[in-house]
Each structure stands twice: as C-alpha cells, then as structure tokens.
Amino acid sequence: MQTAPLTRSMKLLGVLFLTLSAETPASSVFVIVPDVISQAGTGALISMGFAGLIALCMAQVYGELSSAFPIAGGEYSLVGRTVGPMPGFIVMALNLSNTLLGTAVLALGVSEYFGAMIPGLQPIPVALIVIIGSALLGVLNVRTNALVTGGFLLVEILAVAVLAALGLIHPLRSPLALLMHPQTVNGLALVSTPTAALGLAVAVAIFAYDGYGGAVYFAEETHEAPRRIGRAIVLALLITLVAELVPLTAMLTGAPDLARLLRAHAVFMSFIDNQGGHALAVVMGVAIGFAILNAVIATVLLSARQLYSTGRDETWAAPVNRVLDRVHPRFGSPWAATLFAGALSCGLCFIPLRLLLIATGTSVAVVYSFLCVGVILGRASGATRHGLFRLWGFPMTPIVALVALVGVLWADWLDPGDGRSGLFAALAVAALAAGYFLVALRRRGWTLRGPEDEASPG
C-alpha cells in the first residue's frame, strides 16, 4: 500500500517548540506536579529529582534510537525495529493510550485556571471544546502549529518565571533541609514522608517530564531529521528540568506556612495568591490555561502521527488503515488521524482525573523500559549503527535507567491502592495488545514502514 508522505517543513526550532509544548513545563507544574506533592509532600523535590535523573538517561536513549529511526510512529517504531514486532506493538498500545489519556488529563485541567476569569466553568464541557478545537487546528500545516505553539510557549515560560521569582525573593528555608527531612501533612500537622510514598510519587513525576521524546513524531516533517532529532530531545528535556524543578523548589522554600500550603487544593495557585495577591493569581490562572491549551494542541499532534503511522503499517482492518494514512493535499498533515485522535481523547474525558494520572504514569515507565532494552539490543545487533547521535556512558546509562524504572514499577506494586491499580491497567493494555498481535498481525505479517515506504520485515 502506497502512503502519501508528510511534508518536511520544519527545522530544529520548530521541532523544539512542538516538543516543549507537548512536554508542557508550565501545565505540568500546575496540573501534574500537585499530584506528586499530594503523595510526597515536600518530598516532591526528591521524587521529581529522581525522576529527572531517569529522564536524563532516557533522553539519551531516545536520542540514539530516534536518530537511527526518525519515524512518525515514535516509540513503537523504535522498539519494533530493535526488540521485535510483538514488543513494538505492545509499546504502540501502551503509548497510544498514554498520549490519548494525557490529552484528556490536560484538557480537564483547563477549566480550573480559566475559571479565575470565567467562574462556573465545568471541566468536561470545556475539555471537549479544547480538544475539538485543537484537533481542527492540528489539521493545518505542522509549521503553522509550530508557530502557534511557540507563541503560547513564551507565555508559559513567563508564567513559570513569575512563580519562581515569588519564592526566590524571600526564601524561608533551604532546599537542603527539604531534601534531608521530607515532610507531608497529616491533618493539621507536618509528619515525615514515608519512603514508599516517595517511590510511588516518582511514577507521576516521570509523567510530569514526559514528552521530550515527542520530537521523533515530527521527524518525517523535519529537514535533516537524523541529525536534528536527538539534539531537540536533549534540549527539550534540559529546558523542562529547569522550568519544573526551579519553581517547585522556589515555592517550597518560600512558603510561609508549609502545612497550610500542602493542605491547599491547588498548591501553586494558593502560593501565588498568598505571595503575589489575588489579581496576580487571576492573571497567572489565565496564562496557565493557555499553557494547558498549548499542551493539548501538541499532544493531539503526537497522537495523530502515531495513528497515521499505524495506518501506514497496515495495523488495523483495511478500511481503517486507508482512513488513518490520509495526508491533506494542501497542508501535508495527517488530517484524518488528527480528527480521530481528537475524538478518542474526547471520550476519555469522562474517566476520573486521578485514575487518568495513575494509568499514564505507570504506562510511561513500562514504555521507557522497552526503550532501554531496545537501545542495548540495537547496539548489539548493529541495527542503530547508522544513527548520527550516540548516547553517553553506554551501556551503563540505559542499564541504570532500566533498574530505576523497575524500582518505580515495584513501588507501584507495593502500593495496594493507586499504584497497583495503575500497574494492573498497564498490564491489561499490554495483554490486550499481545492478544491482538498474536491473533491478527502475526498470522498475516506486520510490516514496519518508514517515510520513504521502504519496508522492513516485521
């Protein structure tokens, strides 16, 4: 089956804008990091720091694999070509569900922040409007989307800078004290954060950074992708580490009353209101609403390109494949896959937000584990020899990341509530994917195709 190619219209800056928008530092800070704080208290610094080290290792893994296989399918294309077609398909199912769930998570957070300007907004209707609008915008040329998300991204970074300044102007405690004695709130009092809670919070913290590997999804729309994608991935992560860790540290060191802060429903907005006044909180709320909107646009674009790639790889029934691999004749975008991704994410908005967060964090850890195995096997087999980006510290970098990720999954297992539920959800998706592969794909063969439609055996 011949598939129309995507249009190469971007360079490094455009890819970086889209990747950072998908990684969404500001909306991660205001929507996802509060869940890390609710589990670990001030120990969120430890959990976010540990997740950051994992992310640094994983950015290197992504860089090497993406340079060797700059394909719009993303993670499943990388794993399928290094580990094998069945693991690749399992990763596809996990990662596609993760990006679709992530879109719903972000969209459901929009109303909370725009509510400062328009009281009474309901999360689900607002989320549906945001996703539908993002999908329609996503049909346009990817360069247009890069310009739109780049503008929103500037607002996002400015909001994070204001938050950090509020905490750093008058610090009341040292970051070292917070790291040495992590505390959480129990009733009205501060108590030591349990070690298990720190480990469980890492799963959500990993999701807070997730998105730097999204650069590979735009590889088929990027000039000189093998040379540029790895660099975009590492740059996106480094910017995000600073944009998320600095304001978190600033807030925890500058909060006058930690116990009161940790009891707040929206910790960052409560801190801004207390330190900068209600007017600033309203302005910041609107800015963060636009940042989340930006993230939804970028995440819809990611999901669309993965769906486009699955259609090109003839993953589904023939009529579905023919729809998903359609490219707009004028904009050069995977327009049908974009609209389909938006429709799926709209349906997921009716799942409770906390369950969405748990499921996405655990799925990310599983996908990362497959990628670590993939980069090791890719070196051993020579499959990635032609790549232009080489990770630092091989083989220890992927091994350290893999051991850390196994520890995160073990922490999920030890938690009989949210952690184990998230792990079971990821395992259920993996089992369903394996069953579909064995029944539908292995028998007729599954061919992984690249941007030039050069087939490699599946």
C-alpha positions as CSV (number, residue, x, y, z in Angstrom):
1,M,0.0,0.0,0.0
2,Q,1.5,3.4,-1.0
3,T,1.0,6.1,1.5
4,A,1.4,9.9,0.8
5,P,4.4,11.3,2.7
6,L,4.2,14.0,5.2
7,T,5.6,17.4,4.2
8,R,9.1,18.3,5.5
9,S,8.8,22.0,6.5
10,M,10.5,22.4,9.9
11,K,14.0,22.9,11.3
12,L,15.3,22.5,14.8
13,L,13.5,25.4,16.3
14,G,10.1,24.3,15.1
15,V,10.6,20.8,16.4
16,L,11.7,22.2,19.7
17,F,8.6,24.4,20.0
18,L,6.3,21.5,19.4
19,T,8.2,19.2,21.7
20,L,8.3,21.6,24.6
21,S,4.6,22.3,24.1
22,A,3.9,18.6,24.3
23,E,6.2,18.3,27.3
24,T,4.4,21.4,28.7
25,P,6.6,22.6,31.6
26,A,4.0,25.1,33.0
27,S,1.0,22.9,32.7
28,S,2.9,20.0,34.2
29,V,3.8,22.3,37.1
30,F,0.3,23.4,37.8
31,V,-1.7,20.2,36.9
32,I,0.6,17.2,37.4
33,V,3.2,18.2,40.0
34,P,0.4,18.9,42.6
35,D,-0.4,15.2,42.5
36,V,3.3,14.5,43.2
37,I,3.1,16.9,46.2
38,S,-0.1,15.3,47.4
39,Q,1.6,12.0,47.6
40,A,5.1,13.0,48.8
41,G,4.7,16.5,50.4
42,T,7.9,18.4,50.4
43,G,9.5,15.1,49.3
44,A,8.2,16.0,45.9
45,L,11.7,17.6,45.4
46,I,13.2,14.1,45.9
47,S,10.7,12.3,43.7
48,M,11.0,15.0,41.0
49,G,14.8,14.9,41.2
50,F,14.9,11.1,41.0
51,A,12.5,11.2,38.0
52,G,14.7,13.9,36.5
53,L,17.8,11.6,36.6
54,I,15.7,8.8,34.9
55,A,14.7,11.4,32.3
56,L,18.3,12.4,31.6
57,C,19.2,8.8,30.9
58,M,16.0,8.3,28.8
59,A,16.7,11.4,26.7
60,Q,20.0,9.8,25.7
61,V,18.2,6.6,24.8
62,Y,15.6,8.4,22.8
63,G,18.2,10.4,21.0
64,E,20.1,7.4,19.8
65,L,17.1,5.4,18.7
66,S,15.4,8.4,17.1
67,S,18.5,9.3,15.2
68,A,18.7,5.8,13.8
69,F,14.9,5.6,13.1
70,P,13.4,9.1,12.6
71,I,9.9,7.8,12.0
72,A,6.5,9.4,12.9
73,G,5.3,6.2,14.7
74,G,7.6,7.1,17.7
75,E,8.3,4.6,20.4
76,Y,6.6,1.6,18.8
77,S,8.7,2.1,15.6
78,L,11.9,2.3,17.6
79,V,11.1,-0.8,19.7
80,G,9.7,-2.8,16.8
81,R,12.9,-2.3,14.9
82,T,15.3,-3.2,17.7
83,V,13.5,-5.6,20.0
84,G,10.9,-7.2,17.7
85,P,7.4,-6.7,16.2
86,M,5.4,-8.0,19.1
87,P,7.1,-5.9,21.8
88,G,6.8,-3.0,19.4
89,F,3.1,-3.5,19.1
90,I,2.7,-3.7,22.9
91,V,4.6,-0.4,23.2
92,M,2.3,1.1,20.5
93,A,-0.8,0.2,22.5
94,L,0.7,1.5,25.8
95,N,2.0,4.7,24.3
96,L,-1.1,5.5,22.2
97,S,-3.3,5.0,25.2
98,N,-0.9,7.1,27.2
99,T,-0.9,10.1,24.8
100,L,-4.7,9.9,24.4
101,L,-5.1,9.8,28.2
102,G,-2.6,12.6,28.6
103,T,-4.6,14.8,26.2
104,A,-7.7,14.2,28.4
105,V,-5.7,14.9,31.6
106,L,-4.5,18.2,30.3
107,A,-7.8,19.3,28.8
108,L,-9.7,18.6,32.1
109,G,-7.3,21.0,33.8
110,V,-8.1,23.9,31.6
111,S,-11.4,24.9,33.3
112,E,-9.8,25.3,36.7
113,Y,-7.5,28.0,35.5
114,F,-9.8,29.8,33.1
115,G,-12.3,29.7,35.9
116,A,-10.5,32.6,37.5
117,M,-11.7,34.7,34.6
118,I,-15.0,33.0,33.9
119,P,-16.5,31.5,37.1
120,G,-18.6,28.4,36.9
121,L,-16.8,26.6,34.1
122,Q,-17.4,22.8,34.1
123,P,-14.3,20.6,33.4
124,I,-15.8,18.1,30.9
125,P,-17.6,20.6,28.5
126,V,-14.5,22.8,28.5
127,A,-12.2,19.9,27.9
128,L,-14.3,18.7,24.9
129,I,-14.3,22.2,23.4
130,V,-10.5,22.4,23.8
131,I,-9.8,19.0,22.3
132,I,-12.1,19.6,19.3
133,G,-10.5,23.0,18.6
134,S,-7.0,21.5,19.0
135,A,-7.9,18.7,16.5
136,L,-9.2,21.2,14.0
137,L,-6.0,23.3,14.3
138,G,-3.9,20.2,14.0
139,V,-5.2,19.6,10.5
140,L,-3.3,22.6,9.4
141,N,0.4,22.5,8.3
142,V,2.7,21.4,11.1
143,R,4.8,24.6,10.6
144,T,1.6,26.7,11.4
145,N,1.1,24.6,14.5
146,A,4.8,25.1,15.5
147,L,4.3,28.9,15.2
148,V,1.1,28.8,17.3
149,T,2.5,26.6,20.0
150,G,5.7,28.7,20.0
151,G,3.7,31.8,20.9
152,F,1.8,30.0,23.7
153,L,5.1,28.6,24.9
154,L,6.6,32.1,25.6
155,V,3.6,32.8,27.8
156,E,4.1,29.5,29.5
157,I,7.7,30.1,30.3
158,L,7.0,33.7,31.5
159,A,4.4,32.3,34.0
160,V,6.9,29.8,35.4
161,A,9.4,32.5,35.8
162,V,7.0,34.7,37.8
163,L,6.2,31.7,40.0
164,A,9.8,31.1,40.7
165,A,10.5,34.7,41.4
166,L,7.8,34.8,44.1
167,G,9.5,32.1,46.0
168,L,13.1,33.0,45.5
169,I,12.7,36.7,46.6
170,H,12.2,35.8,50.2
171,P,13.3,32.2,50.9
172,L,12.4,30.9,54.4
173,R,14.2,27.6,54.4
174,S,17.0,25.9,52.5
175,P,16.4,23.3,49.7
176,L,18.9,21.0,51.5
177,A,16.7,20.9,54.6
178,L,13.7,19.9,52.5
179,L,15.8,17.1,50.9
180,M,17.1,15.8,54.1
181,H,13.8,15.9,56.0
182,P,10.9,15.5,53.6
183,Q,7.5,16.1,55.2
184,T,3.9,15.7,54.3
185,V,0.7,16.9,56.0
186,N,-1.4,14.7,58.3
187,G,-4.5,16.6,59.5
188,L,-3.1,19.9,60.6
189,A,0.4,18.8,61.4
190,L,3.5,18.0,59.3
191,V,4.9,14.5,59.6
192,S,7.8,12.7,57.9
193,T,7.0,11.5,54.4
194,P,7.1,7.6,54.2
195,T,9.7,6.2,51.8
196,A,7.1,4.3,50.0
197,A,5.2,7.5,49.2
198,L,8.4,9.0,47.7
199,G,8.7,5.9,45.4
200,L,5.1,6.0,44.4
201,A,5.3,9.7,43.6
202,V,8.1,9.0,41.1
203,A,5.7,7.3,38.7
204,V,3.7,10.5,38.5
205,A,6.8,12.7,38.4
206,I,8.1,10.7,35.4
207,F,4.8,11.7,33.6
208,A,5.4,15.3,34.6
209,Y,8.6,15.3,32.5
210,D,7.3,13.1,29.7
211,G,7.2,14.5,26.2
212,Y,10.8,15.2,25.3
213,G,10.8,12.1,23.1
214,G,7.9,13.6,21.2
215,A,10.4,15.2,18.8
216,V,10.6,11.9,16.9
217,Y,6.9,12.1,16.0
218,F,7.7,15.1,13.9
219,A,10.8,13.6,12.3
220,E,9.1,13.0,8.9
221,E,8.3,16.7,8.8
222,T,11.8,17.9,9.7
223,H,14.7,18.7,7.4
224,E,17.8,16.6,8.2
225,A,15.9,14.7,10.9
226,P,18.7,12.1,11.8
227,R,21.0,15.0,12.7
228,R,18.4,17.2,14.5
229,I,16.0,15.0,16.4
230,G,18.4,13.7,19.1
231,R,19.6,17.3,19.7
232,A,16.0,18.5,20.0
233,I,15.2,15.8,22.5
234,V,18.1,16.6,24.9
235,L,17.5,20.4,24.6
236,A,13.8,20.0,25.4
237,L,14.4,17.9,28.5
238,L,17.1,20.3,29.8
239,I,14.8,23.2,29.4
240,T,11.9,21.3,31.1
241,L,14.1,20.2,34.1
242,V,14.9,23.8,34.8
243,A,11.3,25.0,34.2
244,E,9.8,22.5,36.6
245,L,12.4,22.0,39.3
246,V,13.1,25.7,39.9
247,P,9.5,26.8,40.6
248,L,8.8,23.8,42.7
249,T,12.0,24.5,44.8
250,A,11.1,28.2,45.0
251,M,7.6,27.5,46.2
252,L,8.6,25.1,48.9
253,T,11.5,27.3,50.2
254,G,9.4,30.5,50.1
255,A,6.1,29.3,51.5
256,P,5.4,31.0,54.9
257,D,3.3,28.0,56.2
258,L,4.1,24.6,54.7
259,A,1.3,22.8,56.5
260,R,-1.3,25.2,55.1
261,L,0.3,25.1,51.7
262,L,0.2,21.3,51.5
263,R,-3.4,21.2,52.5
264,A,-4.4,23.6,49.7
265,H,-6.5,22.2,46.8
266,A,-4.3,23.9,44.2
267,V,-0.9,24.4,45.9
268,F,0.7,26.6,43.3
269,M,-2.2,28.9,42.8
270,S,-2.7,29.2,46.6
271,F,1.0,30.1,46.9
272,I,0.7,32.8,44.2
273,D,-2.5,34.3,45.7
274,N,-0.7,34.4,49.1
275,Q,2.6,35.9,47.9
276,G,1.5,38.0,44.9
277,G,-2.1,38.9,45.6
278,H,-5.4,37.8,44.0
279,A,-5.0,39.9,40.9
280,L,-1.7,38.2,40.0
281,A,-3.3,34.8,40.7
282,V,-6.1,35.6,38.2
283,V,-3.6,36.7,35.5
284,M,-1.5,33.6,36.2
285,G,-4.5,31.4,36.1
286,V,-5.4,32.6,32.6
287,A,-1.8,32.2,31.5
288,I,-1.7,28.6,32.7
289,G,-5.0,28.0,31.0
290,F,-3.4,29.0,27.7
291,A,-0.3,26.8,28.5
292,I,-2.5,23.8,29.0
293,L,-4.4,24.6,25.8
294,N,-1.0,24.7,24.1
295,A,-0.1,21.3,25.5
296,V,-3.4,19.8,24.3
297,I,-2.7,21.0,20.8
298,A,0.8,19.4,20.8
299,T,-0.4,16.2,22.3
300,V,-3.1,15.8,19.8
301,L,-0.4,16.2,17.1
302,L,1.6,13.4,18.7
303,S,-1.3,11.0,18.8
304,A,-2.3,11.8,15.2
305,R,1.2,11.0,13.9
306,Q,1.3,7.7,15.7
307,L,-2.1,6.8,14.4
308,Y,-1.0,7.8,10.9
309,S,2.0,5.5,11.2
310,T,-0.2,2.6,12.3
311,G,-2.3,3.0,9.2
312,R,0.8,3.1,7.0
313,D,2.0,-0.1,8.7
314,E,-1.4,-1.8,8.0
315,T,-2.1,-2.4,11.7
316,W,-5.8,-2.4,11.6
317,A,-8.6,-3.5,9.2
318,A,-8.0,-2.3,5.6
319,P,-10.8,0.4,5.7
320,V,-9.4,1.9,8.9
321,N,-5.8,1.9,7.6
322,R,-7.0,3.7,4.4
323,V,-8.5,6.5,6.6
324,L,-5.7,6.9,9.1
325,D,-2.9,7.2,6.5
326,R,-4.6,10.0,4.5
327,V,-2.5,13.2,4.1
328,H,-4.1,16.5,3.4
329,P,-3.2,17.6,-0.2
330,R,-2.7,21.2,0.8
331,F,-1.4,21.2,4.4
332,G,0.6,17.9,4.2
333,S,-0.8,16.8,7.6
334,P,-2.3,13.5,8.6
335,W,-5.8,15.1,8.8
336,A,-7.9,12.0,9.3
337,A,-5.7,10.6,12.0
338,T,-5.7,14.0,13.8
339,L,-9.5,14.2,13.9
340,F,-9.7,10.5,15.0
341,A,-7.2,11.2,17.8
342,G,-9.3,14.2,19.0
343,A,-12.5,12.0,19.0
344,L,-10.8,9.3,21.1
345,S,-9.5,11.8,23.6
346,C,-12.9,13.4,24.0
347,G,-14.3,10.0,25.0
348,L,-11.5,9.6,27.7
349,C,-12.5,12.9,29.4
350,F,-15.3,11.0,31.1
351,I,-12.8,8.9,33.2
352,P,-11.9,10.3,36.6
353,L,-8.8,12.6,36.5
354,R,-6.9,10.7,39.3
355,L,-7.3,7.4,37.5
356,L,-6.0,9.0,34.3
357,L,-2.9,10.3,36.1
358,I,-2.1,6.9,37.7
359,A,-2.6,5.0,34.4
360,T,-0.4,7.4,32.4
361,G,2.5,7.5,34.9
362,T,2.8,3.7,35.1
363,S,2.5,3.2,31.3
364,V,5.3,5.7,30.7
365,A,7.6,3.6,33.0
366,V,6.8,0.4,31.0
367,V,7.4,2.1,27.6
368,Y,10.7,3.5,28.9
369,S,11.8,0.1,30.0
370,F,11.2,-1.3,26.5
371,L,13.2,1.6,25.0
372,C,16.2,0.8,27.3
373,V,16.2,-2.8,26.1
374,G,15.8,-1.6,22.6
375,V,18.9,0.7,22.6
376,I,21.0,-2.2,24.2
377,L,19.9,-4.7,21.6
378,G,20.2,-2.1,18.8
379,R,23.9,-1.7,19.6
380,A,24.4,-5.4,19.9
381,S,22.8,-6.2,16.6
382,G,24.1,-3.2,14.8
383,A,20.6,-2.0,13.9
384,T,21.3,1.5,15.2
385,R,24.9,1.7,13.8
386,H,23.9,4.2,11.1
387,G,22.5,6.8,13.6
388,L,24.2,10.1,14.0
389,F,23.5,10.5,17.7
390,R,25.2,8.3,20.3
391,L,24.2,8.3,24.0
392,W,26.8,9.0,26.6
393,G,28.0,6.3,29.0
394,F,26.8,3.2,27.2
395,P,25.9,0.6,28.4
396,M,25.6,2.0,32.0
397,T,23.1,4.8,31.0
398,P,20.3,2.5,29.8
399,I,21.1,-0.1,32.5
400,V,20.8,2.5,35.3
401,A,17.6,3.8,33.8
402,L,16.2,0.3,33.5
403,V,17.0,-0.6,37.1
404,A,15.4,2.7,38.3
405,L,12.3,2.0,36.2
406,V,11.9,-1.5,37.6
407,G,12.2,0.1,41.1
408,V,9.4,2.5,40.2
409,L,7.2,-0.4,39.0
410,W,8.0,-2.3,42.2
411,A,6.9,0.8,44.3
412,D,3.6,0.8,42.3
413,W,3.2,-2.9,43.2
414,L,3.8,-2.3,46.9
415,D,1.0,0.3,47.0
416,P,-2.3,-1.7,47.2
417,G,-4.3,1.3,46.1
418,D,-3.5,3.7,43.3
419,G,0.0,2.2,42.5
420,R,-1.2,-1.3,42.0
421,S,-4.3,-0.2,40.1
422,G,-2.1,1.8,37.6
423,L,0.2,-1.2,37.2
424,F,-2.8,-3.5,36.5
425,A,-4.1,-1.1,34.0
426,A,-0.8,-1.0,32.1
427,L,-0.6,-4.8,32.2
428,A,-4.2,-5.1,30.9
429,V,-3.4,-2.9,27.9
430,A,-0.2,-4.9,27.3
431,A,-2.1,-8.2,27.5
432,L,-4.8,-7.0,25.1
433,A,-2.2,-5.7,22.7
434,A,-0.3,-9.1,22.8
435,G,-3.5,-10.9,22.1
436,Y,-4.4,-8.7,19.1
437,F,-0.9,-9.2,17.7
438,L,-1.0,-13.0,18.0
439,V,-4.5,-13.3,16.6
440,A,-4.5,-10.6,13.9
441,L,-1.0,-9.5,13.0
442,R,1.4,-12.4,13.4
443,R,-0.6,-14.6,11.0
444,R,-0.7,-12.1,8.2
445,G,2.6,-10.4,9.0
446,W,3.2,-6.9,10.2
447,T,5.4,-4.7,8.2
448,L,7.0,-1.6,9.7
449,R,7.4,1.2,7.1
450,G,9.4,4.4,7.1
451,P,8.8,7.8,5.5
452,E,10.0,6.5,2.1
453,D,7.8,3.4,2.4
454,E,10.8,1.2,2.5
455,A,9.5,-2.0,4.1
456,S,11.5,-3.9,6.6
457,P,10.3,-7.3,7.7
458,G,8.1,-7.4,10.7
